[in-house]
Amino acid sequence: MKDEFLRNDNTRKLEVKVNQLEEKVSRLETTLKEQEVLRTLLQSQRPFDSQQSVLDNFEKTDGLTARSAVQRTCREIRAVDPSLKNGV
C-alpha cells in the first residue's frame, strides 16, 4: 500500500515536471521564432558590410556591452543601424 502511494506520488511529480518542461519548450520556441523574424527584418533593412552578423555589429558599438544579438532598446538598435527612425 505504501509502495503504491509512493509510486503514484512520484508519477504525479513527474507529470507536473513534464508539463512544466513542455511549457518551457513552447516559450523557448516562440522566443526563437520571434528572434528569427527580428533577424530577418534587420538583415533586409540594410546589408551588413562584409556579411557580418548582427552580433558582430552590436559588439563593435561604442559604450554598449554585447549582452545579446537581439537589441531590446532604441539605443541598442540605433547603435547597430543609425539610419533607423525613432519609434522602431
Buried (B, 14 or more C-beta within 10 A) or exposed (E): EEEEEEEEEEEEEEEEEEEEEEEEEEEEEEEEEEBEEBBEEBEEEEEBEEEEEBBBBBEEBEEBEEEEBBBEEEEBBBBBBEEBEEEE
